[in-house]
Amino acid sequence: MLRELEHLLEEFSSVRPRIVGIGVGICGTIRKTEGRSLHITRIRGWEHVELQRILQEKFHLPVYVNNDVHLLALVEKKKYMREDNSDFVYIGIRSGIGSAYMYQNKLMDGVQGNAGYIGHTVLNAEGPMCVCGNRGCLDAYAGELALNRRYQELTNSENESYYTMRDFMKLSRNGDAVSQKILKDAAFLSRDHDFEPDQDTEPKMVLIASCEPFKGTTYWNIMEETIKNITSTRWKRSWS
C-alpha cells in the first residue's frame, strides 16, 4: 500500500499542492473514528493496524479510512445516480461479500463503520469453519476462499492454483461446468441471506456489484431472478 501511494503521489507530483488528503477503502472490520483497521481475515497477522496514523506520518496529509464497500456505494451515489435516488442497498461481491445501506441520502455506517458486514453472519452454526474463527458464515460458503476449496473438491485436483472471483466468473461464462455449479450454489446461499433485510427496509433500489464479467454468469442469473421475484413492482433494479 505504501509503495502504491508513493507511486501515485509521484505520478501526480505536478498537482501535489492541490491534494487535500488520502482516502483508503479497506476490507475487514475497522474503527472509523480512529482510522484503524481492526482485522482482515484473509491476511494472517493483520490486527489493529493504525492506518491513519501510519499514512499521515508518512505522507503529511490528512487520511480518511473507511470500509471499501461503503465507499463504493458513495461513489455510485455521487457519480451515477440522480438526486432522488435517496434509498438503496449496495451489495459488493468481491473476495468476500459486503453491503452498504443508503437511507435518505445518508450512509448507515454503524457505530464503528462496519454496518453491512454480512459476509460473516452465521447461516449454520454447524457449518464449515470460516477464517474468522466461526462456523457457517456466508463467506465460508460463498466467499472466494470457499469457492476455491469447493472447486478443488469437485475436480479432485491437487493443483494449488488460487482463483479469484473474477477467474470463476470467466470460467463460468466460458462453459466450465464446475465453476457454474459452485457459483450457482453460492448464489442461492447469498440470495437467501442478502435480501432478507431488503424486504424489511424496502429500499427503492438494489445494486449488486462485482468484477467483470459478472453479467451473464450463473450467479448473475440467479440474483436477477431473485430480485424480480421478491421485490414489489415499484422497486427499481440496477446491476453493475
C-alpha positions, 0 to 999 in steps of 0.5 A: 500500500505504501509503495502504491501511494508513493507511486501515485503521489509521484505520478501526480507530483505536478498537482501535489499542492492541490491534494487535500488528503488520502482516502483508503477503502479497506476490507475487514472490520475497522474503527472509523473514528480512529482510522484503524483497521481492526482485522482482515481475515484473509491476511494472517497477522493483520490486527489493529493496524493504525492506518491513519496514523501510519499514512499521515506520518508518512505522507503529511496529509490528512487520511480518511479510512473507511470500509471499501464497500461503503465507499463504493456505494458513495461513489455510485451515489455521487457519480451515477445516480440522480438526486432522488435516488435517496434509498438503496442497498449496495451489495459488493461481491468481491473476495468476500461479500459486503453491503452498504445501506443508503437511507435518505441520502445518508450512509448507515455506517454503524457505530464503528463503520462496519454496518453491512458486514454480512459476509460473516453472519452465521447461516449454520452454526454447524457449518464449515469453519470460516477464517474468522474463527466461526462456523457457517458464515456466508463467506465460508460458503460463498466467499472466494476462499470457499469457492476455491476449496469447493472447486478443488473438491469437485475436480479432485485436483491437487493443483494449488492454483488460487482463483479469484472471483473474477477467474470463476466468473470467466470460467463460468461464462466460458462453459466450465461446468464446475465453476457454474455449479459452485457459483450457482450454489453460492448464489442461492446461499447469498440470495437467501441471506442478502435480501432478507433485510431488503424486504424489511427496509424496502429500499427503492433500489438494489445494486449488486456489484462485482468484477467483470464479467459478472453479467451473464454468469450463473450467479448473475442469473440467479440474483436477477431472478431473485430480485424480480421475484421478491421485490414489489413492482415499484422497486427499481433494479440496477446491476453493475 
